[in-house]
Amino acid sequence: MIVQGFIDLVDRNAETLTQELMQELRVRKGTDHYRNLPDDVLHERVNRVLSNVTRRLSSWLSKSKPKDTLFAYYRELGRERFREGIPLEEVILVLMLIKRRIWKFITGHATFSTDYQLEQLFELNYAVGLFFDRIVLAAITGYQEEQSHPV
């Protein structure tokens, strides 16, 4: 139940989260390549990751789809970013910033009246953290696969 609430909250506020992330990426040190992207391209990229997280998280938690299927998008994202010449550390930083922004937003909107609800939040935090770890791993894998192909 708390996972669905998380997904619904992120979905309902995807545009706000996207705009906040775009503002951060435009000024944050270490995001030079993203800073230079046109607004529509940056918006689409950030929004696509947010929507993928909400679509894939519940499938991953329920183990209804194979991991390879769930994380293939991020493996391809890593490949694409390599072809674009974006350094791997910048790709990973952006994914980490997306996770951080989502979590900051969630904790800013959460209200708790019982220890049970707080325990659920800890479980959600663990699940989202692990999910993003796998996203990062898939992006690194795709990036390195593309990097190892001779031109």
Steps between C-alpha positions, in 0.01 A plus 500: 500500500775745583676419171188585303466823698860583414441426131181707494668796672794497258267461200276787612800725555722389212496842336598677822779248563618533140512880520687491834751252362551706185574807710750305709671347196536844339711630790654199671871444468574175320200506265661700220370286213145508632522873559556554129202294382198686361214529750271264310767228482594532867133501600431186298799315645426580863128435459564170321714371789236606754222327309712188452567482873132512586403251228771248582532519880185308585580230239846466647371476856240241405762312297249473217755571229860388450767747615649511151170624361448755775846651475556475123386862465782619726757282329402664170507841670864432595580407140333814367685727743834345399421564132415861590836544667361562848747382765381202704539683830264769375239243394516339844490835680178590319339168594604556862355851493171366365483248784588766756240743365227234504586405856517861616160561346348190658630573849382859466146381433483206739302511822524231762269423785632158596826311528357258244486775238855604582613138464330487159691812398828333595404197293411724206830685539687170488307380193542827309869514592558146381300566183716802418815298575387260230420788265851635549652156446301454178607844372865428580476160330349646184752784496792261534361260243475780248844627599656161434368478143758608248397796288 
